[in-house]
Amino acid sequence: LLGCYEALDGLTTSDIIVDFTGTLAETVDMQKGRYTDLVEEKYKLFKELYKTFTKGGLICCSIEFPDQEEQEVETDWGLLKGHTYTMTDIRKIRLGERLVEVFSTEKLYMIRLRNPLGRQEWSGPWSEISEEWQQLTAADRKNLGIVMSDDGEFWMSLEDFCRNFHELNVCRNVNNPLFGHKELESVVGCWTVNDDPLMNRSGGCYNNRDTFLQNPQYIFTVPEDEHKRTFHHCIQNNGYFVPAVNPYLIIKCGKEEVRSPVQKNTVHAIFDTQAIFYRRTTDIPIIVQVWNKRKFCDQFLGQVILDADPSDCRELKSLYLRKKGGPTAKVKQGHISFKIISSDDLTEL
């Protein structure tokens, strides 16, 4: 904090909570996760949030704003864009016979949020002025645990939560007896500037997406084997600190695609995956994408786009992974080796 809370001004929510508490943070893009469309993913998210919250983790959420003028602008449902809301409770509630008839469901998946300003609350379903809230007696609310203990608090259903918020910051508390004894180690790093981009250690804040990961880092992987958990050093590769991931491939051609099995905890995956596609024309490229399997939302690691012309070389080749946007998109870290055969003769394949 550099001796002053003012140093937190302008940081992301996850950075601020990490600096305050020392917890581990993860940012979840709600739109990429498609939690409003995919029912299974929505309840999977609820389960993870419930687990994090009950173990003492901190969860915050916010609504994106396209430009600076829209920050703190109120939505149609009373929420503020660009404002951070804190989760103060999360519950899966089983309803009694009378309430099942009222709400036409046996369970409610509910989330309680708080606006630190103590005003500008949610005005949609389950707000204090809503029809749902008025149908519950004071005794019902107490029995179900749907109560508010502070100004600025309000309840939302899981569906409305996923529909209205765009970003989640999930900070997990790792102070758990399963870890056993603690050992303190110090790691020294320095934000040094270097003309060589691969050696430059002054990548700037998270707004500088292309260089941010070049800042000094120390990344942990935590494999879980029953009740045994351990910390490992990160792997360093060509000046970058590269965390082990759970990669898999998606090979696409037009509307068809083939997925490889997920490789666990590695940066040197061997997929040994084959795919055969029929193309009416060579104008349709072959796209090979590499993804990282994660709990909340899988991470795109990079891709290569291939013309796959019948006259192309059929030997093993290796290409750098690139961002989305075509063969000339910016290069990302990592490469992939493959062999591709394109032919007009089906029997040759």
VENPE-V769408 format. One record per helix or strand of 3 or more residues. SS is the DSSP state (hx for helix, st for strand). FROM is the first residue (numbers start at 0). LEN is the number of residues. If there is no record, write none. Layout:
# VENPE-V769408
ss = (SS,SS)
from = (FROM,FROM)
len = (LEN,LEN)
This chain:
# VENPE-V769408
ss = (hx,hx,st,hx,hx,st,hx,st,hx,st,hx,hx,st,hx,st,hx,hx,st,st,st,st,st,st,st,st,hx)
from = (4,12,23,29,38,57,67,84,96,106,130,137,152,157,166,176,211,234,239,246,255,285,298,316,330,345)
len = (4,9,6,4,16,5,3,10,7,9,4,7,5,7,6,3,3,3,3,7,4,7,8,6,8,3)
